[in-house]
Amino acid sequence: MSQPNLIVPTPAAIRLCADIRRYGQAGVETGSLLLTKLGDSTVSVVAVAGTTGIVRKYGLFIITMPAFDAIFTWAEGNELQVRAMVHSHAEGAFLSRTDREGGLRVKGFRSAVVPTFDNPPENPALWRWWTFTSDWTPTQAPRCDPTVTSTDSVVFDGDGVRAD
């Protein structure tokens, strides 16, 4: 497994898991994107999925192109880069065929799956992580940094990006 150069502040993991728990208790998957400042390895923004252009079902989470376009355009305008996608599963943390084929297949991009979506573990070391090379390769979890006391959070979807 390769060593990732991503650092997830504790508040980012807590915010992300609060969203996963809310949707997981309703019986559906959800997800978020982790953004860093250009050239930085510490997550500075958690972008949680909104509703327009977002599909959530049991066993399925889809971000449509208009929603991806909104967050990537916003990130570029704010000198940020989307570094990882994190989404939930009802039970185990694995990449499904849909995850492998439908995820962002960009070299160096990370994907994580958070298990037990109705009560997700807030420690990123308990999630499963992959990095895309020419395929999805298992990788170690990023370091979780408890010294960072706040992380920005936004909501994105096909209607744009807005404060959380």
PyRosetta script that sets phi, psi and omega in degrees:
from pyrosetta import init, pose_from_sequence

init()
pose = pose_from_sequence("MSQPNLIVPTPAAIRLCADIRRYGQAGVETGSLLLTKLGDSTVSVVAVAGTTGIVRKYGLFIITMPAFDAIFTWAEGNELQVRAMVHSHAEGAFLSRTDREGGLRVKGFRSAVVPTFDNPPENPALWRWWTFTSDWTPTQAPRCDPTVTSTDSVVFDGDGVRAD")
pose.set_psi(1, 138.1)
pose.set_omega(1, 179.2)
pose.set_phi(2, -84.0)
pose.set_psi(2, 155.8)
pose.set_omega(2, -180.0)
pose.set_phi(3, -88.2)
pose.set_psi(3, 117.3)
pose.set_omega(3, -179.0)
pose.set_phi(4, -75.5)
pose.set_psi(4, 152.5)
pose.set_omega(4, 175.8)
pose.set_phi(5, -109.7)
pose.set_psi(5, 55.0)
pose.set_omega(5, 179.3)
pose.set_phi(6, -128.7)
pose.set_psi(6, 138.4)
pose.set_omega(6, 178.7)
pose.set_phi(7, -121.6)
pose.set_psi(7, 126.6)
pose.set_omega(7, -179.0)
pose.set_phi(8, -107.3)
pose.set_psi(8, 110.3)
pose.set_omega(8, 175.8)
pose.set_phi(9, -62.8)
pose.set_psi(9, 145.4)
pose.set_omega(9, 180.0)
pose.set_phi(10, -51.9)
pose.set_psi(10, -44.7)
pose.set_omega(10, 179.0)
pose.set_phi(11, -60.1)
pose.set_psi(11, -30.7)
pose.set_omega(11, 177.9)
pose.set_phi(12, -66.7)
pose.set_psi(12, -44.3)
pose.set_omega(12, 179.5)
pose.set_phi(13, -65.1)
pose.set_psi(13, -40.1)
pose.set_omega(13, 179.4)
pose.set_phi(14, -64.9)
pose.set_psi(14, -44.1)
pose.set_omega(14, -179.8)
pose.set_phi(15, -63.8)
pose.set_psi(15, -45.5)
pose.set_omega(15, 179.7)
pose.set_phi(16, -59.9)
pose.set_psi(16, -45.5)
pose.set_omega(16, -178.5)
pose.set_phi(17, -70.1)
pose.set_psi(17, -27.9)
pose.set_omega(17, 175.4)
pose.set_phi(18, -63.3)
pose.set_psi(18, -40.7)
pose.set_omega(18, 178.3)
pose.set_phi(19, -68.5)
pose.set_psi(19, -44.2)
pose.set_omega(19, 178.4)
pose.set_phi(20, -59.7)
pose.set_psi(20, -45.0)
pose.set_omega(20, -179.4)
pose.set_phi(21, -60.5)
pose.set_psi(21, -45.2)
pose.set_omega(21, -178.3)
pose.set_phi(22, -58.4)
pose.set_psi(22, -49.5)
pose.set_omega(22, -179.9)
pose.set_phi(23, -74.7)
pose.set_psi(23, -36.5)
pose.set_omega(23, 179.4)
pose.set_phi(24, -61.8)
pose.set_psi(24, -37.6)
pose.set_omega(24, 177.9)
pose.set_phi(25, -69.4)
pose.set_psi(25, -17.0)
pose.set_omega(25, 173.0)
pose.set_phi(26, -90.9)
pose.set_psi(26, -1.9)
pose.set_omega(26, 175.1)
pose.set_phi(27, 86.6)
pose.set_psi(27, 19.5)
pose.set_omega(27, -179.4)
pose.set_phi(28, -130.3)
pose.set_psi(28, 156.6)
pose.set_omega(28, 176.6)
pose.set_phi(29, -79.0)
pose.set_psi(29, 158.5)
pose.set_omega(29, 172.6)
pose.set_phi(30, -151.5)
pose.set_psi(30, -178.5)
pose.set_omega(30, -179.7)
pose.set_phi(31, -165.5)
pose.set_psi(31, 172.6)
pose.set_omega(31, -179.1)
pose.set_phi(32, -145.5)
pose.set_psi(32, 164.6)
pose.set_omega(32, 174.3)
pose.set_phi(33, -115.4)
pose.set_psi(33, 144.9)
pose.set_omega(33, 178.7)
pose.set_phi(34, -108.0)
pose.set_psi(34, 127.6)
pose.set_omega(34, -177.1)
pose.set_phi(35, -119.1)
pose.set_psi(35, 146.8)
pose.set_omega(35, 175.1)
pose.set_phi(36, -125.0)
pose.set_psi(36, 162.8)
pose.set_omega(36, 170.1)
pose.set_phi(37, -69.2)
pose.set_psi(37, 153.7)
pose.set_omega(37, -179.9)
pose.set_phi(38, -55.8)
pose.set_psi(38, 129.8)
pose.set_omega(38, 177.9)
pose.set_phi(39, 76.8)
pose.set_psi(39, 2.2)
pose.set_omega(39, -179.5)
pose.set_phi(40, -106.2)
pose.set_psi(40, 155.3)
pose.set_omega(40, 180.0)
pose.set_phi(41, -107.3)
pose.set_psi(41, -6.2)
pose.set_omega(41, -179.2)
pose.set_phi(42, -91.4)
pose.set_psi(42, 128.0)
pose.set_omega(42, 178.0)
pose.set_phi(43, -62.6)
pose.set_psi(43, 125.7)
pose.set_omega(43, 179.5)
pose.set_phi(44, -112.4)
pose.set_psi(44, -16.7)
pose.set_omega(44, 179.6)
pose.set_phi(45, -139.8)
pose.set_psi(45, 132.6)
pose.set_omega(45, 169.5)
pose.set_phi(46, -103.5)
pose.set_psi(46, 122.3)
pose.set_omega(46, 177.9)
pose.set_phi(47, -106.2)
pose.set_psi(47, 105.7)
pose.set_omega(47, -179.5)
pose.set_phi(48, -89.0)
pose.set_psi(48, 144.8)
pose.set_omega(48, -178.2)
pose.set_phi(49, -72.4)
pose.set_psi(49, 134.5)
pose.set_omega(49, 176.4)
pose.set_phi(50, -87.2)
pose.set_psi(50, -130.5)
pose.set_omega(50, -175.4)
pose.set_phi(51, -124.2)
pose.set_psi(51, -42.7)
pose.set_omega(51, -176.7)
pose.set_phi(52, -69.7)
pose.set_psi(52, 121.4)
pose.set_omega(52, -179.7)
pose.set_phi(53, 78.0)
pose.set_psi(53, 16.7)
pose.set_omega(53, 177.4)
pose.set_phi(54, -119.9)
pose.set_psi(54, 130.0)
pose.set_omega(54, 179.3)
pose.set_phi(55, -113.0)
pose.set_psi(55, 123.9)
pose.set_omega(55, 177.4)
pose.set_phi(56, -126.2)
pose.set_psi(56, 128.3)
pose.set_omega(56, 174.9)
pose.set_phi(57, -147.5)
pose.set_psi(57, 172.8)
pose.set_omega(57, 170.7)
pose.set_phi(58, -67.5)
pose.set_psi(58, 122.2)
pose.set_omega(58, 179.0)
pose.set_phi(59, 82.0)
pose.set_psi(59, 9.2)
pose.set_omega(59, -177.4)
pose.set_phi(60, -153.3)
pose.set_psi(60, 131.0)
pose.set_omega(60, 173.1)
pose.set_phi(61, -138.0)
pose.set_psi(61, 121.7)
pose.set_omega(61, -178.1)
pose.set_phi(62, -129.4)
pose.set_psi(62, 133.6)
pose.set_omega(62, 170.4)
pose.set_phi(63, -106.0)
pose.set_psi(63, 120.3)
pose.set_omega(63, -178.5)
pose.set_phi(64, -79.7)
pose.set_psi(64, 166.5)
pose.set_omega(64, -178.5)
pose.set_phi(65, -57.3)
pose.set_psi(65, -42.8)
pose.set_omega(65, 178.8)
pose.set_phi(66, -60.2)
pose.set_psi(66, -35.9)
pose.set_omega(66, 178.4)
pose.set_phi(67, -70.4)
pose.set_psi(67, -43.4)
pose.set_omega(67, 175.7)
pose.set_phi(68, -60.4)
pose.set_psi(68, -43.5)
pose.set_omega(68, -179.8)
pose.set_phi(69, -59.7)
pose.set_psi(69, -42.3)
pose.set_omega(69, -179.3)
pose.set_phi(70, -60.9)
pose.set_psi(70, -47.2)
pose.set_omega(70, -175.8)
pose.set_phi(71, -74.2)
pose.set_psi(71, -37.8)
pose.set_omega(71, 179.3)
pose.set_phi(72, -68.6)
pose.set_psi(72, -38.4)
pose.set_omega(72, 176.9)
pose.set_phi(73, -65.4)
pose.set_psi(73, -43.7)
pose.set_omega(73, 178.6)
pose.set_phi(74, -62.9)
pose.set_psi(74, -44.2)
pose.set_omega(74, 179.6)
pose.set_phi(75, -59.8)
pose.set_psi(75, -46.7)
pose.set_omega(75, -179.6)
pose.set_phi(76, -61.1)
pose.set_psi(76, -41.7)
pose.set_omega(76, 179.1)
pose.set_phi(77, -67.6)
pose.set_psi(77, -18.7)
pose.set_omega(77, -179.5)
pose.set_phi(78, -110.3)
pose.set_psi(78, 16.1)
pose.set_omega(78, 179.4)
pose.set_phi(79, 54.0)
pose.set_psi(79, 46.2)
pose.set_omega(79, 177.7)
pose.set_phi(80, -122.0)
pose.set_psi(80, 160.8)
pose.set_omega(80, 173.9)
pose.set_phi(81, -130.1)
pose.set_psi(81, 141.1)
pose.set_omega(81, 177.0)
pose.set_phi(82, -80.9)
pose.set_psi(82, 118.4)
pose.set_omega(82, -174.1)
pose.set_phi(83, -106.1)
pose.set_psi(83, -26.4)
pose.set_omega(83, -175.3)
pose.set_phi(84, -156.1)
pose.set_psi(84, 152.3)
pose.set_omega(84, 171.5)
pose.set_phi(85, -115.1)
pose.set_psi(85, 134.7)
pose.set_omega(85, 177.4)
pose.set_phi(86, -122.4)
pose.set_psi(86, 128.3)
pose.set_omega(86, 175.4)
pose.set_phi(87, -138.1)
pose.set_psi(87, 168.4)
pose.set_omega(87, -172.2)
pose.set_phi(88, -106.9)
pose.set_psi(88, 156.8)
pose.set_omega(88, 169.7)
pose.set_phi(89, -128.9)
pose.set_psi(89, 155.2)
pose.set_omega(89, -179.0)
pose.set_phi(90, -63.0)
pose.set_psi(90, -38.6)
pose.set_omega(90, -177.2)
pose.set_phi(91, -128.0)
pose.set_psi(91, -88.7)
pose.set_omega(91, -173.1)
pose.set_phi(92, -79.1)
pose.set_psi(92, 158.6)
pose.set_omega(92, 178.1)
pose.set_phi(93, -102.9)
pose.set_psi(93, 102.1)
pose.set_omega(93, -179.5)
pose.set_phi(94, -151.0)
pose.set_psi(94, 161.2)
pose.set_omega(94, 174.3)
pose.set_phi(95, -91.4)
pose.set_psi(95, 115.8)
pose.set_omega(95, 176.4)
pose.set_phi(96, -74.3)
pose.set_psi(96, 171.8)
pose.set_omega(96, 176.5)
pose.set_phi(97, -59.8)
pose.set_psi(97, -41.1)
pose.set_omega(97, 177.6)
pose.set_phi(98, -61.3)
pose.set_psi(98, -42.8)
pose.set_omega(98, 178.4)
pose.set_phi(99, -61.6)
pose.set_psi(99, -45.3)
pose.set_omega(99, -177.1)
pose.set_phi(100, -65.2)
pose.set_psi(100, -40.2)
pose.set_omega(100, -174.8)
pose.set_phi(101, -92.3)
pose.set_psi(101, -29.4)
pose.set_omega(101, -174.1)
pose.set_phi(102, -101.5)
pose.set_psi(102, -7.7)
pose.set_omega(102, 179.4)
pose.set_phi(103, -74.7)
pose.set_psi(103, 173.1)
pose.set_omega(103, 178.2)
pose.set_phi(104, -71.5)
pose.set_psi(104, 106.1)
pose.set_omega(104, -176.3)
pose.set_phi(105, -94.3)
pose.set_psi(105, 72.3)
pose.set_omega(105, -178.4)
pose.set_phi(106, -120.5)
pose.set_psi(106, 129.2)
pose.set_omega(106, -176.8)
pose.set_phi(107, -53.6)
pose.set_psi(107, 127.4)
pose.set_omega(107, 179.2)
pose.set_phi(108, 89.7)
pose.set_psi(108, -10.9)
pose.set_omega(108, 179.5)
pose.set_phi(109, -72.6)
pose.set_psi(109, 144.7)
pose.set_omega(109, -178.7)
pose.set_phi(110, -109.8)
pose.set_psi(110, 149.5)
pose.set_omega(110, 175.6)
pose.set_phi(111, -134.3)
pose.set_psi(111, 138.9)
pose.set_omega(111, 177.8)
pose.set_phi(112, -132.2)
pose.set_psi(112, 147.8)
pose.set_omega(112, 175.4)
pose.set_phi(113, -120.3)
pose.set_psi(113, 127.8)
pose.set_omega(113, 178.8)
pose.set_phi(114, -98.7)
pose.set_psi(114, 123.4)
pose.set_omega(114, -178.8)
pose.set_phi(115, -80.7)
pose.set_psi(115, 172.5)
pose.set_omega(115, 175.0)
pose.set_phi(116, 45.7)
pose.set_psi(116, 66.9)
pose.set_omega(116, -171.8)
pose.set_phi(117, -60.5)
pose.set_psi(117, -18.4)
pose.set_omega(117, 177.5)
pose.set_phi(118, -83.0)
pose.set_psi(118, -14.0)
pose.set_omega(118, 176.7)
pose.set_phi(119, -151.9)
pose.set_psi(119, 68.3)
pose.set_omega(119, -172.0)
pose.set_phi(120, -72.8)
pose.set_psi(120, 142.8)
pose.set_omega(120, 175.3)
pose.set_phi(121, -70.3)
pose.set_psi(121, 133.8)
pose.set_omega(121, -177.5)
pose.set_phi(122, -84.3)
pose.set_psi(122, -1.5)
pose.set_omega(122, 179.0)
pose.set_phi(123, -94.8)
pose.set_psi(123, 114.8)
pose.set_omega(123, -179.6)
pose.set_phi(124, -57.3)
pose.set_psi(124, -19.7)
pose.set_omega(124, 177.1)
pose.set_phi(125, -68.3)
pose.set_psi(125, -17.9)
pose.set_omega(125, -179.9)
pose.set_phi(126, -94.7)
pose.set_psi(126, -0.9)
pose.set_omega(126, 173.4)
pose.set_phi(127, -92.4)
pose.set_psi(127, 167.5)
pose.set_omega(127, 173.7)
pose.set_phi(128, -104.1)
pose.set_psi(128, 138.0)
pose.set_omega(128, -174.5)
pose.set_phi(129, -123.1)
pose.set_psi(129, 145.0)
pose.set_omega(129, 176.0)
pose.set_phi(130, -137.2)
pose.set_psi(130, 152.9)
pose.set_omega(130, 172.8)
pose.set_phi(131, -122.2)
pose.set_psi(131, 137.7)
pose.set_omega(131, 178.9)
pose.set_phi(132, -85.5)
pose.set_psi(132, 124.8)
pose.set_omega(132, 171.6)
pose.set_phi(133, -113.0)
pose.set_psi(133, -96.6)
pose.set_omega(133, 168.4)
pose.set_phi(134, -102.7)
pose.set_psi(134, -6.9)
pose.set_omega(134, 174.0)
pose.set_phi(135, -156.6)
pose.set_psi(135, 177.2)
pose.set_omega(135, 179.3)
pose.set_phi(136, -79.6)
pose.set_psi(136, 122.3)
pose.set_omega(136, -178.2)
pose.set_phi(137, -113.9)
pose.set_psi(137, 128.4)
pose.set_omega(137, 176.7)
pose.set_phi(138, -56.2)
pose.set_psi(138, 141.0)
pose.set_omega(138, 180.0)
pose.set_phi(139, -140.7)
pose.set_psi(139, 160.7)
pose.set_omega(139, 178.4)
pose.set_phi(140, -69.8)
pose.set_psi(140, 153.4)
pose.set_omega(140, 176.9)
pose.set_phi(141, -66.4)
pose.set_psi(141, 147.3)
pose.set_omega(141, 174.4)
pose.set_phi(142, -65.0)
pose.set_psi(142, 159.8)
pose.set_omega(142, 175.8)
pose.set_phi(143, -71.1)
pose.set_psi(143, 137.2)
pose.set_omega(143, 175.7)
pose.set_phi(144, -96.2)
pose.set_psi(144, 125.3)
pose.set_omega(144, -174.6)
pose.set_phi(145, -106.6)
pose.set_psi(145, 106.9)
pose.set_omega(145, 179.7)
pose.set_phi(146, -78.8)
pose.set_psi(146, -7.7)
pose.set_omega(146, -177.6)
pose.set_phi(147, -81.5)
pose.set_psi(147, -19.0)
pose.set_omega(147, 175.9)
pose.set_phi(148, -82.2)
pose.set_psi(148, 119.6)
pose.set_omega(148, -170.6)
pose.set_phi(149, -92.3)
pose.set_psi(149, -11.8)
pose.set_omega(149, 177.5)
pose.set_phi(150, -150.7)
pose.set_psi(150, 152.5)
pose.set_omega(150, 176.8)
pose.set_phi(151, -139.8)
pose.set_psi(151, 139.1)
pose.set_omega(151, 176.8)
pose.set_phi(152, -70.9)
pose.set_psi(152, 153.1)
pose.set_omega(152, 178.9)
pose.set_phi(153, -138.1)
pose.set_psi(153, 132.8)
pose.set_omega(153, 176.3)
pose.set_phi(154, -129.7)
pose.set_psi(154, 163.2)
pose.set_omega(154, 174.2)
pose.set_phi(155, -112.2)
pose.set_psi(155, 133.6)
pose.set_omega(155, 177.5)
pose.set_phi(156, -127.8)
pose.set_psi(156, 149.8)
pose.set_omega(156, 172.7)
pose.set_phi(157, -168.7)
pose.set_psi(157, -165.3)
pose.set_omega(157, -178.0)
pose.set_phi(158, -67.0)
pose.set_psi(158, -13.3)
pose.set_omega(158, 176.8)
pose.set_phi(159, -89.5)
pose.set_psi(159, -6.1)
pose.set_omega(159, 179.3)
pose.set_phi(160, 125.0)
pose.set_psi(160, -159.1)
pose.set_omega(160, -179.2)
pose.set_phi(161, -123.9)
pose.set_psi(161, 135.7)
pose.set_omega(161, -178.9)
pose.set_phi(162, -145.1)
pose.set_psi(162, 161.2)
pose.set_omega(162, 179.3)
pose.set_phi(163, -59.9)
pose.set_psi(163, 147.0)
pose.set_omega(163, 179.8)
pose.set_phi(164, -85.8)
pose.dump_pdb("model.pdb")
